[in-house]
Amino acid sequence: MIPNIAVVRVQSEHFWCLPIPVPLFLLWLLVLLLSPLLLVVLLVVWPFCLGAGFPLGRAIEAFWGILCALPGTSVRVTAEGKHITVRIL
């Protein structure tokens, strides 16, 4: 399953904000709009993949596997008393 929503939370020593949901499914609309450009990019990358001995199908398969593994990912960053948490649902 591909990720649909990311929840971002920012906390500091002095304040914290409510979790901010980021709708990732809107990115898929952008991908659909840019699909002709993505097709051209794939056609340009294809010879380089063949030259490197890595089939383009395997590269797409690896990218799709990484994308489908994102749900459930939680990233926490702490620096100078600020905490940022991103959860991908």
ChimeraX commands (.cxc) that place a marker at each C-alpha (Angstrom):
marker #1 position 0.00,0.00,0.00 radius 0.5
marker #1 position 1.35,3.43,-0.87 radius 0.5
marker #1 position 1.44,6.14,1.80 radius 0.5
marker #1 position -1.49,8.58,1.88 radius 0.5
marker #1 position -0.87,10.87,4.85 radius 0.5
marker #1 position 2.15,12.13,6.79 radius 0.5
marker #1 position 1.69,13.67,10.23 radius 0.5
marker #1 position 4.22,16.33,11.23 radius 0.5
marker #1 position 4.62,17.55,14.82 radius 0.5
marker #1 position 7.00,20.32,15.92 radius 0.5
marker #1 position 7.87,20.77,19.61 radius 0.5
marker #1 position 10.18,23.19,21.36 radius 0.5
marker #1 position 11.02,23.98,24.96 radius 0.5
marker #1 position 8.69,26.99,24.83 radius 0.5
marker #1 position 5.86,25.78,22.59 radius 0.5
marker #1 position 4.41,22.86,20.71 radius 0.5
marker #1 position 2.01,22.84,17.82 radius 0.5
marker #1 position -0.81,20.50,16.97 radius 0.5
marker #1 position 0.02,17.64,14.62 radius 0.5
marker #1 position -0.15,18.79,11.00 radius 0.5
marker #1 position -1.53,16.19,8.58 radius 0.5
marker #1 position 0.06,16.40,5.13 radius 0.5
marker #1 position -2.04,14.70,2.42 radius 0.5
marker #1 position 0.45,12.71,0.34 radius 0.5
marker #1 position -2.26,11.49,-2.02 radius 0.5
marker #1 position -2.24,14.97,-3.58 radius 0.5
marker #1 position 1.28,14.19,-4.80 radius 0.5
marker #1 position -0.21,11.45,-6.95 radius 0.5
marker #1 position -2.23,14.08,-8.80 radius 0.5
marker #1 position 1.02,15.90,-9.51 radius 0.5
marker #1 position 2.58,12.65,-10.76 radius 0.5
marker #1 position -0.34,12.14,-13.11 radius 0.5
marker #1 position -0.01,15.66,-14.46 radius 0.5
marker #1 position 3.73,15.23,-14.98 radius 0.5
marker #1 position 3.48,11.70,-16.41 radius 0.5
marker #1 position 4.49,12.75,-19.96 radius 0.5
marker #1 position 7.66,14.29,-18.54 radius 0.5
marker #1 position 8.28,11.18,-16.43 radius 0.5
marker #1 position 7.95,9.02,-19.55 radius 0.5
marker #1 position 10.63,11.09,-21.30 radius 0.5
marker #1 position 12.89,10.78,-18.24 radius 0.5
marker #1 position 12.42,7.00,-18.26 radius 0.5
marker #1 position 13.35,6.86,-21.94 radius 0.5
marker #1 position 16.52,8.85,-21.24 radius 0.5
marker #1 position 17.48,6.79,-18.18 radius 0.5
marker #1 position 16.83,3.44,-19.87 radius 0.5
marker #1 position 20.07,3.35,-21.94 radius 0.5
marker #1 position 22.13,4.25,-18.87 radius 0.5
marker #1 position 20.54,1.40,-16.93 radius 0.5
marker #1 position 21.27,-1.01,-19.76 radius 0.5
marker #1 position 24.86,0.26,-20.01 radius 0.5
marker #1 position 25.34,-0.28,-16.28 radius 0.5
marker #1 position 23.92,-3.78,-16.54 radius 0.5
marker #1 position 20.90,-2.95,-14.41 radius 0.5
marker #1 position 17.57,-3.46,-16.20 radius 0.5
marker #1 position 15.13,-0.56,-15.98 radius 0.5
marker #1 position 12.37,-2.92,-14.81 radius 0.5
marker #1 position 14.40,-3.86,-11.75 radius 0.5
marker #1 position 15.06,-0.18,-10.98 radius 0.5
marker #1 position 11.33,0.58,-11.15 radius 0.5
marker #1 position 10.59,-2.49,-9.04 radius 0.5
marker #1 position 13.10,-1.37,-6.38 radius 0.5
marker #1 position 11.63,2.16,-6.32 radius 0.5
marker #1 position 8.09,0.79,-5.98 radius 0.5
marker #1 position 9.18,-1.55,-3.17 radius 0.5
marker #1 position 10.71,1.35,-1.24 radius 0.5
marker #1 position 7.60,3.47,-1.80 radius 0.5
marker #1 position 5.28,0.72,-0.58 radius 0.5
marker #1 position 7.43,0.14,2.53 radius 0.5
marker #1 position 7.06,3.75,3.73 radius 0.5
marker #1 position 3.77,3.41,5.69 radius 0.5
marker #1 position 4.56,2.94,9.36 radius 0.5
marker #1 position 7.80,4.91,9.13 radius 0.5
marker #1 position 8.47,7.31,11.98 radius 0.5
marker #1 position 11.28,9.89,11.83 radius 0.5
marker #1 position 12.32,11.87,14.91 radius 0.5
marker #1 position 14.84,14.71,14.75 radius 0.5
marker #1 position 16.12,16.60,17.80 radius 0.5
marker #1 position 18.39,19.64,17.61 radius 0.5
marker #1 position 18.93,22.54,20.00 radius 0.5
marker #1 position 15.89,21.76,22.14 radius 0.5
marker #1 position 13.52,21.37,19.18 radius 0.5
marker #1 position 11.85,18.10,18.32 radius 0.5
marker #1 position 10.34,17.31,14.92 radius 0.5
marker #1 position 8.43,14.09,14.39 radius 0.5
marker #1 position 7.17,12.84,11.03 radius 0.5
marker #1 position 4.97,9.75,10.85 radius 0.5
marker #1 position 3.94,8.31,7.49 radius 0.5
marker #1 position 0.59,6.52,7.56 radius 0.5
marker link #1:1,2 radius 0.2
marker link #1:2,3 radius 0.2
marker link #1:3,4 radius 0.2
marker link #1:4,5 radius 0.2
marker link #1:5,6 radius 0.2
marker link #1:6,7 radius 0.2
marker link #1:7,8 radius 0.2
marker link #1:8,9 radius 0.2
marker link #1:9,10 radius 0.2
marker link #1:10,11 radius 0.2
marker link #1:11,12 radius 0.2
marker link #1:12,13 radius 0.2
marker link #1:13,14 radius 0.2
marker link #1:14,15 radius 0.2
marker link #1:15,16 radius 0.2
marker link #1:16,17 radius 0.2
marker link #1:17,18 radius 0.2
marker link #1:18,19 radius 0.2
marker link #1:19,20 radius 0.2
marker link #1:20,21 radius 0.2
marker link #1:21,22 radius 0.2
marker link #1:22,23 radius 0.2
marker link #1:23,24 radius 0.2
marker link #1:24,25 radius 0.2
marker link #1:25,26 radius 0.2
marker link #1:26,27 radius 0.2
marker link #1:27,28 radius 0.2
marker link #1:28,29 radius 0.2
marker link #1:29,30 radius 0.2
marker link #1:30,31 radius 0.2
marker link #1:31,32 radius 0.2
marker link #1:32,33 radius 0.2
marker link #1:33,34 radius 0.2
marker link #1:34,35 radius 0.2
marker link #1:35,36 radius 0.2
marker link #1:36,37 radius 0.2
marker link #1:37,38 radius 0.2
marker link #1:38,39 radius 0.2
marker link #1:39,40 radius 0.2
marker link #1:40,41 radius 0.2
marker link #1:41,42 radius 0.2
marker link #1:42,43 radius 0.2
marker link #1:43,44 radius 0.2
marker link #1:44,45 radius 0.2
marker link #1:45,46 radius 0.2
marker link #1:46,47 radius 0.2
marker link #1:47,48 radius 0.2
marker link #1:48,49 radius 0.2
marker link #1:49,50 radius 0.2
marker link #1:50,51 radius 0.2
marker link #1:51,52 radius 0.2
marker link #1:52,53 radius 0.2
marker link #1:53,54 radius 0.2
marker link #1:54,55 radius 0.2
marker link #1:55,56 radius 0.2
marker link #1:56,57 radius 0.2
marker link #1:57,58 radius 0.2
marker link #1:58,59 radius 0.2
marker link #1:59,60 radius 0.2
marker link #1:60,61 radius 0.2
marker link #1:61,62 radius 0.2
marker link #1:62,63 radius 0.2
marker link #1:63,64 radius 0.2
marker link #1:64,65 radius 0.2
marker link #1:65,66 radius 0.2
marker link #1:66,67 radius 0.2
marker link #1:67,68 radius 0.2
marker link #1:68,69 radius 0.2
marker link #1:69,70 radius 0.2
marker link #1:70,71 radius 0.2
marker link #1:71,72 radius 0.2
marker link #1:72,73 radius 0.2
marker link #1:73,74 radius 0.2
marker link #1:74,75 radius 0.2
marker link #1:75,76 radius 0.2
marker link #1:76,77 radius 0.2
marker link #1:77,78 radius 0.2
marker link #1:78,79 radius 0.2
marker link #1:79,80 radius 0.2
marker link #1:80,81 radius 0.2
marker link #1:81,82 radius 0.2
marker link #1:82,83 radius 0.2
marker link #1:83,84 radius 0.2
marker link #1:84,85 radius 0.2
marker link #1:85,86 radius 0.2
marker link #1:86,87 radius 0.2
marker link #1:87,88 radius 0.2
marker link #1:88,89 radius 0.2
view
